Amino acid sequence: EVQLVESGGGLVQAGGSLRLSCVASGFTFDEYTIGWFYQAPGKEREGLSCIGISDGSSYYSDSVKGRATISRDNVSNTKNTMILQMNSLKPEDTALYYCVAGAGGITAQTTSYPYWGQGIQVTVIS
């Protein structure tokens, strides 16, 4: 059974930082592009960031470019883990954040990711 389990969300002050983690199981982690989508209240889900399989290629939406870093661990003791470090958080970052995995390349298309976590809430207060 495929599982993507997110952690690290919560309430944070504007200007602060957050580290979101996603632990994957049930599929061959190092053969999948993995990433994060987010859904703000009243809005559609949008691609936030994703990271490729082995070459370190990555994507960041304009909304977080320069404020976020995505990484993955395929080999060490924390393998099958993806991290999204977000800094300089803004109230508009408030959303439900989803960990996703897909067999294709780097993309922000929702339909390219068949595997989704349950989502984790991030609330940024000013």
WOVENHU-V603729 format. One record per pair of residues at least 12 apart in sequence whose C-alpha atoms are under 7 Angstrom apart, sorted by the first residue. I is the first residue (numbers start at 1). GAP is how many residues later the second one is. Records with the same first field share a line. If there is no record, write none. Layout:
I->GAP + GAP
//
This chain:
1->25
2->23 + 24 + 25
3->21 + 22 + 23 + 114
4->18 + 19 + 20 + 21 + 95 + 112 + 113
5->17 + 18 + 19 + 112
6->15 + 16 + 17 + 93 + 111 + 113 + 114
7->13 + 14 + 15 + 113
8->12 + 13
9->111 + 112 + 113
10->111 + 112 + 113
11->111 + 112 + 113
12->111 + 112 + 113
13->111 + 112 + 113
14->74 + 75 + 76 + 77 + 110 + 111 + 112
15->73 + 74 + 75
16->71 + 72 + 73
17->69 + 70 + 71 + 72
18->67 + 68 + 69
19->64 + 65 + 66 + 67
20->63 + 64 + 65
21->60 + 61 + 62 + 63
22->59 + 60 + 61 + 77
23->57 + 58 + 59
24->56 + 57
29->51
30->23 + 44
31->22 + 72
32->21 + 69 + 70 + 71
33->17 + 18 + 19 + 20 + 68 + 69 + 70 + 71 + 72 + 73
34->16 + 17 + 18 + 66 + 67 + 68
35->14 + 15 + 16 + 64 + 65 + 66
36->12 + 13 + 14 + 61 + 62 + 63 + 64
37->60 + 61 + 62
38->57 + 58 + 59 + 60
39->56 + 57 + 58
40->54 + 55 + 56
41->54
47->14 + 61 + 62
48->12 + 13
49->12
50->56
51->19 + 20 + 55
52->53 + 54
58->48
59->47
67->19 + 20 + 21
68->16 + 17 + 18 + 19
69->15 + 16 + 17
70->13 + 14 + 15
71->12 + 13
89->35
90->34
91->33 + 34 + 35
93->31
94->28 + 29 + 30
95->26 + 27 + 28
96->23 + 24 + 25 + 26
97->22 + 23 + 24
98->18 + 19 + 20 + 21 + 22
99->17 + 18 + 20
100->13 + 15 + 16 + 17
101->12 + 13 + 14 + 15
102->12 + 13
//
